[in-house]
């Protein structure tokens, strides 16, 4: 499955964590945020940028927690985004997700 490679310098999102996090967000009636998270995951996978995938995967792990810590979400999210090139689509997705914190 794409994204399950955990080898050295793997620049892929953890798809199981992605699906669990998306389900968590959807259950909270935040479908637009789930779509935005998926868009960023796809951008990270397309970029092949390990510097973005590591904090993004940490973001996904924290998001799955029963009580995610907002500070950790923000730190991981910001680190992942700062590792990607800026684009209108990325910025739009970021604005949606940042409503979580």
Buried (B, 14 or more C-beta within 10 A) or exposed (E): EEBEEEEEEBBBBBBEBBBBBBEBBEEEEBEEBBBBBBBBBEBBBEBEBBBBBBBBBBBBBBBBEEEBEEEBBBBBBBBBBEBBEEEEEBEEBBEBBBEBB
